[in-house]
Amino acid sequence: MSWFSREVKLPAGMIDIHNHVLPGIDDGAGDWAESLEMMRSFVAAGYSTVSVSSHLHHPLFTESSAPVIRALVQAAQEQADAHSLPLRILPGCEIYYQDGLMEWIDTGAYVPVGGEGAYLLIEFSIRDTLRVMKELAFQLQMKGIKPILAHPERYEALQARPEMAREWIRAGWWMQLDLPSIVGETGVYVQRLAVQMLKEGWFHIAATDLHKAPEHKDYLHKMLIKLVKLVGEQEAERLLLTNPRRLLAGKSLEEADWLED
Ligand SMILES: [Fe+2]
């Protein structure tokens, strides 16, 4: 079943793999009230599932750990159920690249996207180098991890050399667009690269990276509509539903149609 809005069709039952809906452990939801507001926003926008991505192994946020995340996810699901919100909440984390990352990975202290499987969501400082990012993909894959690169459009090195995105994909990165980037929320350079990468078919997944309860009730809806207008309904479905679903099932992600030829 699909639903229509302003003549643009969004896929029903979308899955978000990047958000900070858990309260009190990073720069996301401040408390349960805000967390619930965010969950309501997801349901209102047409989402069926959110895999949380609380910051982990991050220099600024130390409250979090895999057991804390898993316990909070369970509590969040209970909150959603108690408020009759039809939303499935799954564990996950967003890992910040810094020295010692591979040693930390070896301890198994992370939470894969969806709570199980081989996909891990990784972010870098916006000033990290292309070489560091490319090498990390190889190191992670040597350990059987399938790395997802959070918001590549934000990285300055890629803004200077967008064509390098192809090399990252070849190196093994799965590319995740932050939807706020396409409406200019993180600046014009980020927006420009995000749109270019969308047109080239260089993203595998689009996610909200929602940190706060939206001030306007159509906040998520607007960026979803913008995505459909930029790439069309079929491609939007690949980014918002098909690939997130494949990811949670442990399958490889589909490329854009026009890259398969
Ligand atoms: Fe994030």
Residues whose N, C-alpha, C, O or C-beta is under 5 A from the ligand:
A	BS01	LIG	S53 E94 D209
